[in-house]
Amino acid sequence: MRQLYITKVRPVTSYRCGAWFINGLKPGGGLIRWSISKGLLKQLARLQNSCLTQIAGARTRTSSQILQKEPHIEPIDVFLPLLAI
């Protein structure tokens, strides 16, 4: 499951992340003007959870934390800043 998600799904959802993803937090606090909105980040998280649910064959009410913990997949809000570096 992990390999399928990492090789087929995640590259599609994070394509060109270095170009479009800007972390919204400044080092001293506050938000950057052109950062990704919380709504879009939530949509990406829902997409990731939906894909993980389908790949794992889990029930739709399975916690996203469990879906990410079992195959050792980091949440999308942790993964995207790593790509944008």
C-alpha positions in Angstrom: 0.0 0.0 0.0 2.8 2.4 0.9 4.7 1.9 -2.3 1.6 2.3 -4.4 0.7 5.6 -2.8 4.2 7.0 -2.8 4.9 6.0 -6.4 1.6 6.6 -8.1 -0.6 9.0 -6.1 1.6 11.4 -4.2 3.6 12.5 -7.2 0.4 13.5 -9.0 -1.0 15.5 -6.0 2.3 17.2 -5.3 3.4 17.9 -8.9 5.4 21.1 -9.2 5.0 21.7 -5.5 8.2 23.8 -5.4 6.5 26.3 -7.8 3.1 26.6 -6.2 3.4 25.8 -2.5 4.4 28.5 -0.2 4.3 27.7 3.5 2.0 30.3 5.2 4.0 31.0 8.3 6.7 33.5 8.7 9.6 32.6 11.1 8.5 35.4 13.6 4.8 34.5 13.3 2.1 35.8 11.0 1.0 34.7 7.5 2.7 35.3 4.2 0.5 37.0 1.7 0.7 34.5 -1.2 0.7 31.4 0.9 -1.6 28.4 0.2 -4.9 28.9 1.9 -6.1 26.7 4.8 -9.1 25.6 2.6 -6.9 24.3 -0.2 -4.6 22.5 2.3 -7.7 20.8 3.8 -8.8 19.8 0.3 -5.4 18.2 -0.3 -5.6 16.4 3.0 -9.1 15.1 2.2 -7.8 13.9 -1.2 -4.8 12.1 0.5 -7.1 10.5 3.0 -9.5 9.4 0.3 -6.7 7.8 -1.7 -5.3 6.1 1.3 -8.8 4.7 2.2 -9.3 3.3 -1.2 -5.8 1.8 -1.5 -6.0 0.2 2.0 -9.6 -1.0 1.5 -10.5 0.7 4.8 -13.9 1.8 5.9 -14.8 5.4 5.0 -14.9 6.5 8.7 -11.4 5.2 9.4 -9.3 7.9 11.1 -6.8 9.7 8.9 -4.2 9.3 11.6 -4.5 5.6 11.4 -4.4 5.6 7.6 -1.2 7.6 7.7 0.4 5.9 10.6 0.2 2.2 9.5 2.1 2.7 6.2 4.4 5.5 7.7 3.1 8.2 5.4 3.4 11.8 6.6 0.5 14.1 6.5 0.3 16.4 3.4 0.9 19.5 5.5 4.2 18.0 6.6 5.2 16.6 3.2 4.6 19.7 1.1 7.0 22.0 3.0 9.7 19.3 2.6 9.3 19.4 -1.2 9.3 23.2 -1.3 12.7 23.5 0.3 
